[in-house]
Amino acid sequence: MPRLSVWFIRASLIYLLAGFMLGALLLANNGIEFMPSAWELLPAHVEFLLAGWVVQLALGTAYWILPRHTRGLARGSTELGWLSFSLFNLGVLLTASSGLLPGAFQFAGRVLEVLAAGLFLVLIWPRIKAYGA
């Protein structure tokens, strides 16, 4: 398995753990209100589980499982892949912090996530082939 896929999948599992912990805190606070500001963590909970876990797991698996190039680099530019990984994780963290910090963090985070997804698409597009081609 390529190192970039390993890091995508590891990061997704870290987001899964963080999202479940935030969800447990929200659920416990729903039963016994011990933290009145707990609902400000809901955007982080949703962002960690949807973008951080599901999307990042799909990206790591796609980078690993799609057919390799026949000439040149085996899976394309690793620098582009690492840039996509970094921008995506920075975007997830910025978007998740939008519930706690004022400002335009959510918009900036979404822009970084879309940019990272675009870079990842540029990276894997030459590897997408029709069956049997």
C-alpha positions as CSV (number, residue, x, y, z in Angstrom):
1,M,0.0,0.0,0.0
2,P,1.4,3.4,-0.9
3,R,2.5,5.7,2.0
4,L,0.0,8.4,0.9
5,S,-2.9,6.0,1.1
6,V,-1.7,4.9,4.6
7,W,-1.7,8.4,5.8
8,F,-5.1,9.2,4.3
9,I,-6.6,6.1,6.0
10,R,-4.8,6.8,9.3
11,A,-6.0,10.4,9.4
12,S,-9.6,9.2,8.6
13,L,-9.5,6.8,11.5
14,I,-8.3,9.6,13.8
15,Y,-11.2,11.7,12.6
16,L,-13.5,8.7,13.3
17,L,-12.3,8.5,16.8
18,A,-12.5,12.3,17.4
19,G,-16.0,12.4,15.8
20,F,-17.3,9.6,18.0
21,M,-15.8,11.2,21.1
22,L,-17.5,14.5,20.3
23,G,-20.8,12.6,19.6
24,A,-20.5,10.8,22.9
25,L,-20.0,14.2,24.7
26,L,-23.0,15.6,22.9
27,L,-25.2,12.6,23.8
28,A,-24.1,12.6,27.4
29,N,-24.8,16.4,27.6
30,N,-28.2,15.8,26.2
31,G,-29.1,13.5,29.1
32,I,-27.4,15.4,31.9
33,E,-26.6,19.0,31.0
34,F,-23.1,19.5,32.4
35,M,-21.7,21.7,29.6
36,P,-24.2,24.3,28.3
37,S,-22.0,25.2,25.3
38,A,-21.6,21.6,24.1
39,W,-23.9,22.2,21.1
40,E,-21.2,24.5,19.7
41,L,-19.3,21.3,19.0
42,L,-21.9,19.9,16.7
43,P,-20.3,21.4,13.5
44,A,-17.0,19.8,14.4
45,H,-18.7,16.4,15.1
46,V,-20.4,16.5,11.7
47,E,-17.3,17.7,9.8
48,F,-15.1,15.1,11.5
49,L,-17.4,12.2,10.6
50,L,-18.5,13.2,7.1
51,A,-15.5,14.9,5.6
52,G,-12.7,13.8,7.9
53,W,-13.6,10.1,8.1
54,V,-15.8,9.1,5.1
55,V,-14.4,11.3,2.3
56,Q,-10.8,10.9,3.4
57,L,-11.2,7.1,3.7
58,A,-12.6,7.1,0.1
59,L,-9.7,9.3,-1.1
60,G,-7.0,7.0,0.4
61,T,-8.7,3.9,-0.9
62,A,-9.0,5.4,-4.4
63,Y,-5.3,6.4,-4.5
64,W,-4.4,2.8,-3.5
65,I,-6.8,0.8,-5.6
66,L,-7.0,2.6,-9.0
67,P,-4.8,1.1,-11.7
68,R,-1.3,2.4,-11.8
69,H,0.2,4.2,-14.8
70,T,2.0,2.0,-17.3
71,R,4.7,4.5,-18.0
72,G,6.4,7.2,-15.8
73,L,5.6,7.4,-12.1
74,A,3.5,4.5,-10.7
75,R,0.7,6.5,-9.3
76,G,1.4,10.1,-10.5
77,S,3.0,13.0,-8.7
78,T,3.4,12.2,-5.0
79,E,4.0,15.9,-4.3
80,L,0.5,16.7,-5.6
81,G,-0.9,13.9,-3.5
82,W,0.7,15.2,-0.3
83,L,-0.4,18.7,-1.1
84,S,-4.0,17.5,-1.5
85,F,-3.7,15.6,1.8
86,S,-2.4,18.6,3.6
87,L,-5.0,21.0,2.2
88,F,-7.8,18.7,2.8
89,N,-6.9,18.2,6.5
90,L,-6.4,21.9,7.0
91,G,-9.8,22.5,5.4
92,V,-11.5,19.9,7.7
93,L,-9.9,21.5,10.8
94,L,-10.8,25.0,9.7
95,T,-14.4,24.0,9.0
96,A,-14.7,22.1,12.2
97,S,-13.4,25.1,14.2
98,S,-16.2,27.4,12.8
99,G,-18.5,26.5,15.7
100,L,-16.0,27.6,18.3
101,L,-14.2,30.5,16.6
102,P,-15.9,33.5,15.0
103,G,-15.0,34.6,11.5
104,A,-15.0,33.1,8.0
105,F,-13.3,29.8,9.0
106,Q,-16.0,27.7,7.5
107,F,-15.8,29.3,4.1
108,A,-12.0,29.1,4.1
109,G,-12.2,25.5,5.2
110,R,-14.7,24.6,2.4
111,V,-12.5,26.4,-0.2
112,L,-9.5,24.4,0.9
113,E,-11.5,21.1,0.9
114,V,-12.7,21.8,-2.7
115,L,-9.2,22.8,-3.8
116,A,-7.8,19.6,-2.3
117,A,-10.5,17.5,-4.0
118,G,-9.7,19.2,-7.3
119,L,-6.0,18.5,-6.9
120,F,-6.7,14.9,-6.1
121,L,-8.9,14.6,-9.1
122,V,-6.1,16.0,-11.3
123,L,-3.8,13.4,-9.7
124,I,-6.0,10.4,-10.3
125,W,-7.7,11.3,-13.6
126,P,-5.1,9.7,-15.9
127,R,-5.6,6.5,-14.0
128,I,-9.3,6.2,-14.6
129,K,-9.9,3.8,-17.5
130,A,-12.8,1.9,-18.9
131,Y,-13.0,-1.8,-18.0
132,G,-10.7,-3.8,-20.3
133,A,-8.9,-0.8,-21.8
